[in-house]
Structure formats: C-alpha cells, structure tokens
Amino acid sequence: MVKTQNFIWKKQQSSKIRETPFDNLFNGINNVFLGLCFIIVLYPLLYIIACSLSDPKAVIEHRVTFFPVNFDLTAYKAVFANKDIGLGYLNSVIYVALELLSACLFRCCWHIRFRAKNFMEENS
C-alpha cells in the first residue's frame, strides 16, 4: 500500500524587518531616478525610429518628433541595397556563435577538471 502525503502550504510569514521612513524615501527617490534614466534612454530610440520611417525632407526640416511624418521607407531601401550590410550581419552572427561555443567549451573543461580533482581527493 502506497501512502500519499498531503502537503499543506503554509502562508509565508512576513519579514521581521520593517521599512523605515528613510527606506520609503530612498525607494521613492530611486524610482524617480530610474524613471528619468528610462525616459532619457527611450526618447532617442523613439526619435531614431521615427526619423527612419519619415520622409527625408521632414527630417532635414526638423519636423519629426515622436511620430513619423509622411511615412516613407527610402532609408531602409538605401540600407538594404548595400550588399555589405548582409555580410556584416553574417559576421556578427558568426562571432556570437563562436564566442558562445568557446565559452561553453572552456567552462565545461574547467568544471570537468575540478570535478575530477575533487573526485580524486575524495576517493584517495
């Protein structure tokens, strides 16, 4: 006869460490700072995307803000007309794959070496 156990999940007890008013102030200031950093990084990215999707004349005249003006894909046509872009992308993929492979091989060899060393010490 197989016995089964009934697991009773207890509610996790609350932490004994309480947040002080200084902790709340620090968290608030930290959240505002991180939000500003997010906006500072996000705005240029949105601007670049809007410029790439806008008419080149609108970009030169500084009429582009957050949204593309006179939607146009000539910038992408010019980029993809260049044959070196595909080759550069292929090189990037190859470099990443080789780096990943070499890192995994190195790590495996490193762990096997120390595993064998520990195994020999335990069994001697």
N, CA, C and O of each residue as an XYZ file, in Angstrom:
496
protein
N       0.844     -1.176      0.000
C       0.000      0.000      0.000
C       0.895      1.247      0.000
O       1.812      1.357      0.815
N       0.635      2.150     -0.885
C       1.432      3.366     -1.019
C       0.752      4.493     -0.255
O      -0.428      4.792     -0.440
N       1.543      5.097      0.603
C       0.991      6.234      1.339
C       1.239      7.514      0.555
O       2.303      7.700     -0.035
N       0.280      8.361      0.558
C       0.469      9.673     -0.057
C       0.432     10.718      1.037
O      -0.312     10.611      2.012
N       1.242     11.710      0.849
C       1.268     12.789      1.829
C       0.470     13.966      1.297
O       0.521     14.300      0.113
N      -0.246     14.564      2.180
C      -0.953     15.781      1.829
C      -0.101     16.955      2.291
O       0.166     17.123      3.481
N       0.308     17.743      1.346
C       1.119     18.898      1.692
C       0.204     20.073      1.998
O      -0.692     20.414      1.226
N       0.450     20.660      3.112
C      -0.292     21.849      3.486
C       0.670     23.016      3.351
O       1.650     23.135      4.087
N       0.360     23.866      2.396
C       1.226     25.011      2.161
C       0.874     26.100      3.163
O      -0.237     26.631      3.169
N       1.832     26.413      3.995
C       1.611     27.458      4.978
C       1.874     28.814      4.334
O       2.721     28.966      3.455
N       1.123     29.769      4.803
C       1.325     31.116      4.311
C       2.689     31.592      4.775
O       3.065     31.414      5.933
N       3.429     32.203      3.848
C       4.770     32.658      4.193
C       4.656     33.764      5.240
O       3.884     34.714      5.107
N       5.451     33.596      6.269
C       5.412     34.582      7.339
C       6.046     35.876      6.863
O       6.979     35.881      6.060
N       5.520     36.956      7.374
C       6.048     38.254      6.970
C       7.434     38.456      7.564
O       7.775     37.897      8.607
N       8.208     39.254      6.885
C       9.570     39.526      7.312
C       9.548     40.333      8.601
O       8.665     41.165      8.815
N      10.521     40.078      9.447
C      10.601     40.804     10.710
C      11.234     42.172     10.522
O      11.180     43.016     11.416
N      11.838     42.391      9.352
C      12.472     43.676      9.092
C      11.414     44.631      8.550
O      10.770     44.347      7.540
N      11.243     45.739      9.214
C      10.256     46.724      8.787
C      10.955     47.869      8.077
O      12.081     48.242      8.407
N      10.260     48.409      7.101
C      10.827     49.530      6.380
C      10.629     50.816      7.172
O       9.548     51.091      7.691
N      11.686     51.578      7.248
C      11.639     52.854      7.958
C      11.188     53.940      6.984
O      11.154     53.711      5.775
N      10.844     55.113      7.498
C      10.504     56.216      6.591
C      11.665     56.562      5.644
O      11.439     56.955      4.499
N      12.895     56.415      6.123
C      14.044     56.670      5.267
C      14.082     55.668      4.113
O      14.414     56.030      2.984
N      13.743     54.411      4.396
C      13.700     53.399      3.330
C      12.658     53.773      2.272
O      12.914     53.666      1.073
N      11.489     54.210      2.727
C      10.440     54.619      1.786
C      10.880     55.826      0.963
O      10.615     55.884     -0.238
N      11.553     56.795      1.598
C      12.059     57.961      0.885
C      13.107     57.547     -0.144
O      13.084     58.003     -1.287
N      14.026     56.677      0.277
C      15.060     56.197     -0.643
C      14.435     55.472     -1.827
O      14.826     55.708     -2.970
N      13.474     54.597     -1.571
C      12.814     53.863     -2.654
C      12.098     54.811     -3.615
O      12.132     54.613     -4.830
N      11.451     55.842     -3.067
C      10.761     56.815     -3.912
C      11.733     57.585     -4.790
O      11.506     57.722     -5.992
N      12.824     58.094     -4.198
C      13.825     58.831     -4.958
C      14.470     57.915     -6.001
O      14.708     58.328     -7.136
N      14.749     56.676     -5.610
C      15.341     55.706     -6.521
C      14.416     55.437     -7.711
O      14.878     55.366     -8.850
N      13.121     55.286     -7.455
C      12.168     55.039     -8.545
C      12.078     56.231     -9.488
O      11.998     56.052    -10.703
N      12.091     57.443     -8.945
C      12.049     58.636     -9.796
C      13.313     58.715    -10.650
O      13.237     59.003    -11.844
N      14.472     58.460    -10.044
C      15.739     58.498    -10.770
C      15.763     57.461    -11.894
O      16.161     57.766    -13.018
N      15.337     56.239    -11.585
C      15.328     55.188    -12.605
C      14.322     55.502    -13.713
O      14.571     55.188    -14.877
N      13.190     56.116    -13.366
C      12.219     56.524    -14.370
C      12.794     57.572    -15.308
O      12.584     57.513    -16.519
N      13.527     58.540    -14.740
C      14.185     59.553    -15.575
C      15.232     58.926    -16.488
O      15.329     59.283    -17.662
N      16.010     57.995    -15.954
C      17.003     57.292    -16.783
C      16.316     56.547    -17.923
O      16.820     56.537    -19.046
N      15.184     55.931    -17.649
C      14.429     55.210    -18.673
C      13.973     56.156    -19.777
O      14.077     55.836    -20.961
N      13.465     57.327    -19.382
C      12.999     58.305    -20.369
C      14.170     58.844    -21.179
O      14.052     59.034    -22.390
N      15.302     59.091    -20.520
C      16.481     59.611    -21.212
C      16.978     58.620    -22.258
O      17.462     59.028    -23.314
N      16.864     57.338    -21.982
C      17.292     56.317    -22.948
C      16.217     56.093    -24.014
O      16.540     55.880    -25.183
N      14.961     56.140    -23.625
C      13.875     55.816    -24.546
C      13.654     56.891    -25.608
O      13.385     56.562    -26.763
N      13.762     58.164    -25.242
C      13.463     59.235    -26.198
C      14.348     59.178    -27.444
O      13.816     59.239    -28.553
N      15.676     59.064    -27.315
C      16.482     58.978    -28.544
C      16.165     57.749    -29.401
O      16.231     57.812    -30.629
N      15.824     56.640    -28.755
C      15.469     55.453    -29.535
C      14.197     55.689    -30.347
O      14.133     55.332    -31.524
N      13.188     56.289    -29.720
C      11.950     56.586    -30.439
C      12.183     57.609    -31.546
O      11.586     57.524    -32.619
N      13.046     58.566    -31.279
C      13.347     59.587    -32.284
C      14.034     58.968    -33.504
O      13.698     59.299    -34.641
N      14.981     58.085    -33.272
C      15.685     57.429    -34.381
C      14.712     56.584    -35.203
O      14.769     56.598    -36.432
N      13.832     55.860    -34.543
C      12.854     55.040    -35.269
C      11.911     55.931    -36.071
O      11.601     55.628    -37.223
N      11.452     57.034    -35.465
C      10.555     57.952    -36.181
C      11.266     58.583    -37.380
O      10.669     58.733    -38.445
N      12.540     58.951    -37.211
C      13.288     59.543    -38.324
C      13.504     58.534    -39.444
O      13.452     58.887    -40.622
N      13.746     57.283    -39.078
C      13.995     56.278    -40.112
C      12.743     55.959    -40.912
O      12.836     55.499    -42.050
N      11.580     56.196    -40.334
C      10.321     55.907    -41.025
C       9.698     57.149    -41.655
O       8.610     57.071    -42.226
N      10.373     58.294    -41.558
C       9.829     59.550    -42.076
C      10.436     59.905    -43.425
O      11.440     59.340    -43.858
N       9.788     60.858    -44.063
C      10.292     61.410    -45.318
C      11.597     62.159    -45.040
O      11.655     62.926    -44.078
N      12.652     61.965    -45.850
C      13.929     62.635    -45.591
C      13.828     64.160    -45.518
O      14.560     64.785    -44.751
N      12.933     64.770    -46.305
C      12.765     66.226    -46.228
C      12.234     66.658    -44.867
O      12.651     67.686    -44.333
N      11.319     65.879    -44.306
C      10.769     66.215    -42.988
C      11.847     66.098    -41.908
O      11.846     66.860    -40.941
N      12.757     65.151    -42.072
C      13.848     65.003    -41.101
C      14.798     66.181    -41.196
O      15.223     66.720    -40.174
N      15.135     66.587    -42.413
C      16.052     67.718    -42.610
C      15.432     69.004    -42.067
O      16.142     69.851    -41.524
N      14.109     69.157    -42.209
C      13.422     70.359    -41.731
C      13.084     70.287    -40.243
O      12.437     71.197    -39.725
N      13.498     69.243    -39.550
C      13.270     69.045    -38.105
C      11.781     69.054    -37.741
O      11.390     69.610    -36.715
N      10.959     68.435    -38.585
C       9.534     68.343    -38.291
C       9.174     67.028    -37.597
O       8.010     66.822    -37.254
N      10.128     66.147    -37.387
C       9.868     64.830    -36.788
C      10.057     64.930    -35.279
O      11.072     65.441    -34.807
N       9.075     64.441    -34.526
C       9.216     64.384    -33.061
C       9.128     62.926    -32.626
O      10.110     62.190    -32.721
N       7.965     62.509    -32.154
C       7.788     61.115    -31.734
C       7.263     60.221    -32.843
O       7.559     59.027    -32.885
N       6.485     60.805    -33.739
C       5.809     60.011    -34.754
C       6.362     60.353    -36.140
O       6.743     61.496    -36.395
N       6.402     59.371    -37.024
C       6.905     59.619    -38.382
C       6.024     60.643    -39.125
O       4.806     60.677    -38.955
N       6.671     61.465    -39.943
C       5.965     62.443    -40.771
C       6.102     61.979    -42.219
O       7.210     61.718    -42.689
N       4.983     61.877    -42.920
C       4.960     61.397    -44.309
C       5.699     60.059    -44.418
O       6.787     59.975    -44.987
N       5.087     59.039    -43.868
C       5.692     57.696    -43.795
C       6.382     57.329    -45.096
O       5.792     57.388    -46.175
N       7.674     56.940    -44.965
C       8.478     56.640    -46.147
C       9.556     55.626    -45.767
O      10.142     55.718    -44.689
N       9.813     54.675    -46.635
C      10.804     53.636    -46.358
C      12.065     53.763    -47.220
O      12.782     52.781    -47.410
N      12.338     54.947    -47.734
C      13.518     55.097    -48.591
C      14.810     54.872    -47.832
O      15.788     54.409    -48.418
N      14.842     55.184    -46.546
C      16.057     54.949    -45.758
C      16.356     53.451    -45.681
O      17.511     53.039    -45.793
N      15.328     52.649    -45.492
C      15.535     51.201    -45.422
C      15.895     50.625    -46.795
O      16.681     49.682    -46.892
N      15.324     51.189    -47.838
C      15.670     50.735    -49.188
C      17.144     51.002    -49.469
O      17.828     50.173    -50.069
N      17.629     52.162    -49.032
C      19.041     52.504    -49.245
C      19.954     51.585    -48.444
O      21.014     51.183    -48.925
N      19.549     51.257    -47.234
C      20.377     50.384    -46.383
C      20.432     48.980    -46.973
O      21.510     48.397    -47.081
N      19.295     48.441    -47.352
C      19.275     47.065    -47.835
C      19.763     46.928    -49.272
O      19.984     45.813    -49.744
N      19.934     48.042    -49.972
C      20.518     47.988    -51.316
C      22.018     47.733    -51.230
O      22.620     47.247    -52.188
N      22.623     48.055    -50.098
C      24.053     47.847    -49.896
C      24.297     46.376    -49.553
O      23.739     45.863    -48.584
N      25.118     45.710    -50.336
C      25.376     44.274    -50.137
C      26.223     43.999    -48.893
O      26.186     42.893    -48.354
N      26.980     44.988    -48.437
C      27.857     44.779    -47.280
C      27.088     44.654    -45.968
O      27.624     44.131    -44.992
N      25.854     45.120    -45.928
C      25.055     45.037    -44.704
C      24.799     43.573    -44.341
O      24.942     43.190    -43.180
N      24.427     42.762    -45.319
C      24.186     41.335    -45.074
C      25.443     40.628    -44.619
O      25.394     39.784    -43.725
N      26.571     40.965    -45.229
C      27.844     40.359    -44.855
C      28.236     40.755    -43.430
O      28.730     39.927    -42.666
N      28.015     42.016    -43.079
C      28.313     42.475    -41.718
C      27.440     41.772    -40.694
O      27.907     41.401    -39.617
N      26.169     41.590    -41.033
C      25.263     40.885    -40.131
C      25.676     39.426    -39.983
O      25.641     38.880    -38.880
N      26.065     38.796    -41.076
C      26.528     37.411    -41.026
C      27.781     37.287    -40.154
O      27.900     36.349    -39.365
N      28.713     38.235    -40.298
C      29.913     38.229    -39.453
C      29.550     38.342    -37.982
O      30.139     37.657    -37.145
N      28.598     39.188    -37.659
C      28.171     39.345    -36.261
C      27.598     38.045    -35.712
O      27.901     37.651    -34.586
N      26.775     37.384    -36.509
C      26.177     36.114    -36.076
C      27.269     35.059    -35.878
O      27.232     34.304    -34.906
N      28.231     35.006    -36.789
C      29.319     34.025    -36.661
C      30.157     34.306    -35.418
O      30.499     33.381    -34.682
N      30.491     35.576    -35.175
C      31.276     35.920    -33.984
C      30.545     35.528    -32.711
O      31.151     34.968    -31.797
N      29.258     35.812    -32.640
C      28.489     35.474    -31.441
C      28.448     33.966    -31.248
O      28.626     33.482    -30.130
N      28.215     33.220    -32.320
C      28.145     31.763    -32.211
C      29.484     31.180    -31.765
O      29.521     30.297    -30.908
N      30.579     31.666    -32.339
C      31.901     31.149    -31.949
C      32.259     31.527    -30.513
O      32.834     30.714    -29.789
N      31.933     32.730    -30.101
C      32.182     33.134    -28.715
C      31.381     32.269    -27.745
O      31.896     31.845    -26.710
N      30.134     32.013    -28.081
C      29.296     31.178    -27.228
C      29.843     29.758    -27.145
O      29.904     29.173    -26.064
N      30.233     29.218    -28.267
C      30.792     27.872    -28.297
C      32.089     27.783    -27.500
O      32.284     26.848    -26.723
N      32.979     28.765    -27.697
C      34.245     28.725    -26.960
C      34.033     28.913    -25.466
O      34.716     28.275    -24.665
N      33.105     29.771    -25.078
C      32.834     29.962    -23.650
C      32.270     28.686    -23.028
O      32.652     28.309    -21.921
N      31.365     28.027    -23.741
C      30.795     26.777    -23.215
C      31.857     25.689    -23.117
O      31.918     24.974    -22.117
N      32.690     25.557    -24.137
C      33.751     24.551    -24.094
C      34.726     24.813    -22.951
O      35.100     23.896    -22.220
N      35.133     26.069    -22.803
C      36.058     26.424    -21.733
C      35.451     26.120    -20.373
O      36.110     25.554    -19.501
N      34.195     26.496    -20.200
C      33.540     26.267    -18.913
C      33.386     24.777    -18.633
O      33.588     24.342    -17.499
N      33.036     23.990    -19.640
C      32.897     22.546    -19.448
C      34.240     21.924    -19.074
O      34.314     21.111    -18.152
N      35.297     22.304    -19.785
C      36.624     21.768    -19.461
C      37.053     22.167    -18.057
O      37.627     21.362    -17.323
N      36.777     23.393    -17.692
C      37.136     23.888    -16.360
C      36.420     23.072    -15.276
O      37.039     22.647    -14.301
N      35.124     22.861    -15.454
C      34.367     22.123    -14.449
C      34.763     20.651    -14.411
O      34.823     20.063    -13.331
N      35.033     20.049    -15.555
C      35.449     18.648    -15.573
C      36.776     18.493    -14.842
O      36.970     17.530    -14.099
N      37.685     19.436    -15.050
C      38.992     19.365    -14.395
C      38.846     19.407    -12.873
O      39.434     18.589    -12.165
N      38.064     20.357    -12.380
C      37.921     20.468    -10.930
C      37.035     19.374    -10.353
O      37.211     18.984     -9.198
N      36.103     18.882    -11.123
C      35.280     17.771    -10.650
C      36.162     16.533    -10.483
O      36.057     15.818     -9.487
N      37.028     16.287    -11.462
C      37.927     15.136    -11.390
C      38.908     15.302    -10.242
O      39.217     14.331     -9.550
N      39.401     16.513    -10.028
C      40.335     16.765     -8.933
C      39.653     16.495     -7.593
O      40.234     15.845     -6.725
N      38.423     16.989     -7.417
C      37.693     16.743     -6.172
C      37.354     15.270     -6.009
O      37.383     14.747     -4.896
N      37.029     14.593     -7.115
C      36.713     13.180     -7.058
C      37.935     12.375     -6.629
O      37.824     11.453     -5.821
N      39.090     12.721     -7.165
C      40.324     12.007     -6.791
C      40.675     12.237     -5.327
O      41.123     11.316     -4.645
N      40.474     13.465     -4.837
C      40.788     13.757     -3.441
C      39.839     13.015     -2.499
O      40.256     12.549     -1.439
N      38.575     12.905     -2.878
C      37.601     12.222     -2.019
C      37.846     10.720     -1.963
O      37.633     10.097     -0.923
N      38.289     10.138     -3.063
C      38.464      8.696     -3.127
C      39.858      8.211     -2.791
O      40.124      7.012     -2.880
N      40.748      9.097     -2.411
C      42.090      8.644     -2.097
C      42.301      8.541     -0.601
O      43.387      8.170     -0.155
